[in-house]
Amino acid sequence: MHRRGIAWRERLFAALATQILVEIHIRLFACEESTRFAVSVYLGTSALFNVAAIVFYDFMLRGNLRRDLQHLEEFAIALNFISWLTYMFDRSPAVINIMTEALTYGTYVRLLWISDGDTDVGGWRDLLRRMADIWDNLFRRAVGWHQGVLFKKTKS
């Protein structure tokens, strides 16, 4: 029997595994003290858990759903870095915290959103993919620019 799309059991398992990853991270690395070191460890390990989710999605899911969720996890990694910068420069993390919560709920909505095989049919998923492509291009340009400035070779 030919299967179109991703079965609801796979989606549910992926959602539960994602929640388990989040809970493990919170229980292992959340602490009451708010020192620079503690925040650096928490946000750094959060990014590592996001990488683990990217690898997990690569094995568990397929098609556009996998790509969309991997883009959301890449955005979460960038958001962790922005959160770290915000904390290091003593700025209010309120907006970043709201964005992180929205990204978490957006991941669950995308994961559990059932469509006809997750094909390219237009709508909000295409907008999400276009935004992710724009984000990727901006991120690559920013990394390339920083590498050119920070790691510029000097003549010896």
Buried (B, 14 or more C-beta within 10 A) or exposed (E): EEEEBBEEEBBEEBBEBBEEBBEEBEEEBEEEEEEEEBBEEBBBBBBEBBEBBBEBBEEBBBEBBBBBBBBBBBBBBBBBEBBBEBBEEEEEBEEBEEBBEEBBEBBEEBBEEEEEEBEEEEEEBEEBBEEBEEBEEEBEEEEEEEEEEEEEEEEE
